[in-house]
Amino acid sequence: MLHSGTVVQNPIPSTQYIVTDTIDFKLRAYQTQKGRRYTFIRPNYIMNCVKANKILRLSPLYLTVLPVGNAKYYM
């Protein structure tokens, strides 16, 4: 993948983002892991970045779950 991106089924220590439209029991477990903070983004964010040919600013529109402790950053 371009720009050091990788696709993984299970998050690894360097994983920051999880792309998903829904939060199921497995993703909820990732959401509550101590010491780990993932940003859950919607697939339409990826599609809109491709269409714009640039990385767009993340906003609540593109988030599946607003990250705990980082809410002010996205507002």
Stockholm file with secondary structure:
# STOCKHOLM 1.0

chainA/1-75         MLHSGTVVQNPIPSTQYIVTDTIDFKLRAYQTQKGRRYTFIRPNYIMNCVKANKILRLSPLYLTVLPVGNAKYYM
#=GR chainA/1-75 SS CGGGCCCCSSCCTTCCEEECSSCCHHHHHHHTCTTCCCEEECHHHHHHHHHHTSCCCCCGGGEEECCTTCGGGGC
#=GC SS_cons        CGGGCCCCSSCCTTCCEEECSSCCHHHHHHHTCTTCCCEEECHHHHHHHHHHTSCCCCCGGGEEECCTTCGGGGC
//
